[in-house]
Amino acid sequence: MQLHDVWFVLIAVLWTGYFFLEGFDFGVGVLTKLLARDRTEKRVLINTIGPVWDGNEVWLLTAGGATFAAFPDWYATLFSGFYLPLLLILVCLIIRGVAFEYRHKRSEDRWQTNWEHAIFWTSLIPAFLWGVAFANIVRGVKIDADKEYVGTLFDLLNGYALLGGLVTLTLFTFHGAVFTSLKTVGDIRDRSRRLAAWLGAATAVLAVVFLAWTQAARGDTASLVAAVVAALALLAALGCNLAGREGWAFALSGITIAATVAMLFLTLFPNVMPSSLDPAWNLTVTNASSSPYTLKIMTWCAGVATPVVLLYQGWTYWVFRKRIGTQHIADAH
């Protein structure tokens, strides 16, 4: 295996980590409207991710940076062709971070309500658009001989991509509901488990159609195995959720996300961005990669820094591992 193949795998791992961690962040944000009955319960939901949401976004920065350094042509074509959707995601992430920090700065009802609306929409929109973006990458887009995207925004809004967006939205919301039941106590915990059952069922229907479509269009044996693992893990997560085994349900919903991302990257390889105009114009791990020397330096840096980041983030989750409930929320002043 050459270094450009290694970095393709590492980028897939980074996206897996981002969707696993930020996935339940987005899900909890969506649940502030679907699950919470009053402002106190909204504060409980937000507090479950309060210590970790910003650390989870580091995985996105690392994935984007690794793509820029390891596969500059992939990065350039992706970020120019998908400029508007990715800009919208970036704006949502900025507003979402501001909403978390500013919501409690003033006690006026209108002030807090507006920021709570912002948390909901800036969680829902990226959760949907990430699915649209990755579905288009797998499906193939209009790339010409100069490695430039020559399509339009409406070319990205095809049936397959929109289905991919619905899958990520429902899957992340299910992941967030399971996380909420793992991190809370009392009535909100019970209701999040019941809601997770409905969300999981909806996710299963959409995911089966999406995975089957992907497998039929571009799949092979390896991607089929990943698709089966994703489906079985989702069903097992639903079973564990119904049995009240929140820890196992959360782990299995995470495996569902990981297996789904693995399937998408397996259907891509050795391409990184297929051309729907001519297969000869596909961006591959070979023609889109940096020089071997650049990849070598990156490998050494990643080998040193990655364990430190993982240890620090693991320690953060350990420190804030306890459950919370409405009884832990102080009265607003």
N, C-alpha and C positions, 0 to 999 in steps of 0.2 A: 504493500500500500504506500503510495506516494503522499507527500505532505499536503498537496491540494485535496486529496481524498480525505486525509485526516481532518483538515479544517472544514470540509463539508460536513463531516460527522459532528465536529465540535459545535458548529453553528446550529445544527439540528438540536444538539443537546441544550444549547443556550435558549433557543426558542421554546423547547420543551419546558425548561425551568421557568421561563417567563410566563407561559400560559398556565402552568401548574400553580404558580404563586399569585400572579396578577389575576388569574382566572377567578379565584374565590374573592379577590378584592372587588372585581367588577360585579360579581354575583351579589355580594353584600350590598354594594351601592344600589343595584336594581331592587334588592329586597327592602330598601328603606321605604319604597312605595308599596310593594306587594305584601309585605309581612308586618311591618310596624304599624301599630294602631294609634300611637300618640308620639309626642316628641320625646318622651322618656325612652320609649322603646327604640326610637331612631338613634338616640344617643348610645344605647346599648350596642346596637349594630355597628355604629361607627367606631365605638371604642374597641370592638373585637379586632378591628384591623388597624386601629390608630397607631400602635407601635411598629407596624411592619409594612404598611403600604408603600412608603417611600423607598424602603430597602428592596422591595420586590421589583420596583421599576428599574433598579440597577441592571437586572437581567436584560431588559430591552436595550439600554444604552450599550451594554457589552455586546449583544447580538448585532446591533447596528454597526458598532465600531469594528467588530471582527469581520463583518461582511465588507466594509469599506477597505480594510487593510488586506484581507486575504483574497477577495474577489472584487476589485474595483470596477470592472465592467458590469458585473451583476448589480452592484450598488448603484452605479450611475444610471443604468437602464431602469431599474426598479423605482428609484426615487424620482426620476424625471417622468416616467410613464404613469406612475401612480401618485403624481404630485398632489392632486386635490384630496383624494381620500387620506393619504398619509398626513397632509397638512391638517385636515379636520381632526384626525386622531391626536396629533400633537397639540392642537388648540384645546381639545377636550382634556388631555392629561394635565395641561397647565391650569386650566380653570378648575379641574377636579382637586388638584393640590391646594390651590388657593381656597376653595370651598371648605376643605377639611380644616384649614388653619383659621379661617375668618368667621366661620359659622357661629362660634361661641363668643366672638369679641364684643357683641352687643346683644342686649336682652330683648330688643323689639321683636315682636312676632313676625312682622313682615320681613325684617332682615334675615332672620333664621330660616323662614320658609323659602325665601329666594335661593339661599345657599343650599338648602336641602333639595330643591328642584334641580339645581346645578349638579349636585352629587349624583342624582338619579340619571339624568340625561347624559352626563359625561362618563358614566359607567356603561350605560346601555349602548351608546353609539360606537365606542371603540370595540366593545365585545362583538358587535355585529360586523363592523368594517374589517376587523382582522380576519374573520372567516371569508369575507368577500375577497380580500387581497390574496390570501393563500390559495383559495380555490382558483383564482385567475392565474396564479403562478403555475399551478399544476396543470390546468387546462391548456395553457399556452396563450400568448398574446401576440399582437402584430409587431414583430421585430423585423427590421430590414437588414440588409447586408452590412450596414454600418453599425450594427448593434444598437440601433435607436428605436424607441417605441413610436410607431406611426399611427396608432389608433386614437380613439377619442374616449372621453369619460363614459359615454353610453355603451361602448364596447365592453366595459368592465361590468356593466349591470346586466349580465346574462343570467339565465335560469340556474345554471350550475353554481355560479358564484353567489347568487342570492340565497340559494339553499345552503351553501357553506356558511354564509353569515347567520342564518337562522340556527344552524347546528351549533356554532360557537356561542351564540347568545344563550340558547337554552342550556347547553352543557355547562357554561360558566355560571349561569344562575343556579343550576342544580348543584354544582360544586360549592357555590357560596352558601346555599341552603344547608348542605351537609356540614360545612364549616361552622355555620351559625349554631346548629344543634350540638356541635362538638364543643363550642366555646361559651355556651350560655346555660342558664339554669331557669327553672320555673316554666311559666306558661309559654313564653316565647320559644323555648327549646322544643316543647311539644308541637307547637304550631309549625315551626320550621321543619320538623320531621315530616309532618303531614304534607306540607307544601312540597318538600323534596320528592315525595312519592309521585305527585302529579307532574312535577317538572322532569323527573327522571323518565316517566312514561312518555312524555312528549319528546324528550331528547332521543329516546330509543327509536321512536318511529322515524324522526327526521334523520338520525344518524345512519340507520340501516339503509335508507334510500341513498343518502350521500355516499356512504362507503361502497355500496354496490355499484353506483354510477362510476365512481372513481376506479374501482377494480376493473369494471368492464371496459373503460376507456383506455387506461394506461397501466393496469396492474400486472404483477407477476406473482410467483409463488411466495416470495418474501413479503410483499405487500398484503397478500391474502392472509398470511399468518398474523400480521399486525392488525388487520381488520377484524379477524376472529378474536384476537386477544382484547381489542377495544370493546367489541360487543359483549363478550363474556364478562369482562370487568365491570361494564355498566350494569348488566343484569345482577351481578354479585353485589355491587354497591347498593342497588335497589333493595335486594334481599336483606343486607346488613342494616340498612336504614330502617326497614320495617321491623327488624328484630331489636332495634335500639342499640346496635353496635356502632356508635358514631365514628369511633376511631378507624375501624375497618372500612366503613362506608366512605370516609374521607380518603383513605389511602387508595381504595379501589376506584373512586372517581378520578383521583390523580393518575392512576394507571390508565384509565380510559383516555384521558387527555394525552398522556405520553404515547400510547399506542397509536392514537389518531395522528399525532404529529409525525411519528415514525413512519406510518403508512404514506403520508404525503411526501415525505422526503425520499422514501424508497421508490415511489413512482417517478420522482424527478430524476434521480441519479442515472447516468452521469451528467444529465443536464442540470442547470441551476435555474434556467428560465427558457422554456421552449418557445420557438417561433411558430405561430399558426399560419404564417405565410409560406415558409419553406423550411423543412427540417435542417437543411444545410446552414441556416442562419441561427440555429439554436445556440444559446449561451451554455457552455459546458464547464465542468470543473477544470478543464485544460485551457480553453481559450479565454476564459474570464478571470483567471487567477493571477496573483502577483508572482514575482520572481521567486525561485527556490530559496534564495538568500533571505528575502523578506519573510517568507513563511517559516524559515528556520529560526530567525530572531523572535518572531511571534510565538513560536512553540516554547522556547525557553522562558519568555516572559509569562506566558500563560501557566506554565508548570510551576512557577514560583508564586504567582499572585493568586491563582484560583483556590488552593487549599486555605489560604488566609481568609479570603472572602467567605468561603463555605463555613469555616469554623466560626467566624464572627456572626454570620446570619443565623447559623444553628443555635448559637448562644443566645441571640435575641429572642428566638422563638421559645427557648427553654425558660428564660426569665419571665416571659409574659404568657406562660402556659395555662394559667388558672382560668376557670370559668367566671363569667360575670353575669349579673342580672339586674333587674330594675332596682333592687334593694341596694346595689352598689353605686347608684347614680345620685350624686348630691343634688339637693334642691337648687334650681336656677335662681340667680340673684338679679 
